[in-house]
Amino acid sequence: MYNPFKDHAPYKDPWPEPDLEPGQTHGALYYMHALGVGVANFNSAETMFKHVVGRVAGVPSKMIGALLTEAGSRTLSDALRACAYAKSSDNGYTETCKFVATLFDHNRENRNFIVHNMQPLNNLSVALPNEPIGARARHEKAKSKHRVRLYPISLDLLRQQADNFFDMRTYFMCVQGPLASYFDGGREKLPPRPPLPDKLLSSLLPYRSTDPEERTQEDQ
């Protein structure tokens, strides 16, 4: 678990684990629980990201909510990168701002991929008979409704994304102070960075695709 603190760790509730018999899989409620935790964790991280952007830009803390609540996610990422280049001559702090924006972008794309494409499966063997899953993601390629990819979504993957969002929020809480201090003339130590997650859309291999030229798990 990502932990930037020296003397304690951020509290994170353990994932519930039922007593499964051999051959049993987690029921749909566990998938829905992981999805809900992930959405809540991301929403909290997104709010903290707006505070990072606002503080780097020099917006008074009491005005950040009023000014940035309706700002789009991509606009905020671009704004943070622009502020870093405009205000910093220190490559370390500029690179940190760029990392913060990239970390948010990767997690945002993964959150959107899961939330907008996930479908629960009642028949756990419908996707991969040798590797039962409880959910899948149905993704249509841009500008082509006739090219559909189906991705397996495991419970471990959902929980890992939720944990990634939690760690991102923790990092944003820790990094906003040093960044704001630097741009105000201070030199607080930057916290360690969490791992940058892969983008699910480019790292997952679909198990089925209507594109005959695309490699899938069925081909292996």
RARARA-V662479 format. One record per helix or strand. SS is the DSSP state (A for helix, B for strand). FROM is the first residue (numbers start at 0). LEN is the number of residues. Records with the same first field share a line. If there is no record, write none. Layout:
SS->FROM-LEN, FROM-LEN
//
This chain:
A->27-30, 60-8, 72-15, 90-27, 154-29, 199-4, 216-3
B->117-3, 134-6, 147-6, 207-2
//
